Amino acid sequence: MKNHRKIMVAASVICAGLLFIPAIGFAQLGDIAPDPDAPIDGGVGALLAAGIGYGIKKYRDGKRKAEL
């Protein structure tokens, strides 16, 4: 009975390992073509504009606070 339990535990561990590592079954042998460079779209520009606006607001708030 103990031998049967060891076999079941070993089989379970092997099956769990194969389930959690599916990339082994779909592995490829290298890149066919290099990836193109990703363009910087409007999202970065919007974040930059928001950061500049926030900085200006903080500067003006600090200036008003210093005057009081």
C-alpha positions in Angstrom: 0.0 0.0 0.0 2.9 2.4 0.8 4.4 1.6 -2.6 1.2 2.5 -4.3 1.0 5.8 -2.5 4.5 6.8 -3.5 3.8 6.1 -7.1 0.6 8.2 -6.9 2.4 11.1 -5.3 5.2 10.9 -7.9 2.7 10.8 -10.7 0.8 13.7 -9.3 3.9 15.8 -9.0 4.9 15.1 -12.5 1.5 15.9 -13.9 1.3 19.1 -11.9 4.7 20.1 -13.2 3.6 19.5 -16.8 0.5 21.5 -16.3 2.3 24.5 -14.9 5.0 24.6 -17.6 3.1 24.6 -20.9 5.7 26.7 -22.6 7.9 23.6 -23.1 5.3 22.1 -25.4 5.1 25.2 -27.5 8.8 26.2 -27.7 10.2 27.5 -30.9 13.8 27.6 -32.1 14.5 31.4 -32.2 13.1 34.5 -33.8 12.3 34.5 -37.5 12.5 38.3 -37.8 13.5 40.9 -35.2 10.7 42.8 -33.5 10.0 46.3 -34.9 10.6 49.3 -32.6 7.5 50.3 -30.7 6.3 53.9 -31.6 5.8 56.4 -28.9 2.1 57.3 -29.2 -0.2 59.9 -27.8 -0.3 58.3 -24.3 3.2 59.4 -23.5 2.5 62.9 -24.7 -0.7 63.0 -22.6 1.2 61.9 -19.5 3.9 64.5 -20.1 1.3 67.3 -20.5 -0.5 66.2 -17.3 2.8 66.2 -15.4 3.7 69.7 -16.6 0.2 70.9 -15.7 0.5 69.4 -12.3 3.9 71.0 -11.7 2.6 74.4 -12.7 -0.4 74.0 -10.4 1.9 73.0 -7.4 4.3 75.9 -8.2 1.4 78.4 -8.2 -0.1 76.9 -5.0 3.3 77.2 -3.3 3.7 80.8 -4.4 0.3 81.7 -3.1 1.0 80.0 0.2 4.3 81.9 0.6 2.5 85.3 0.0 0.1 84.6 2.9 
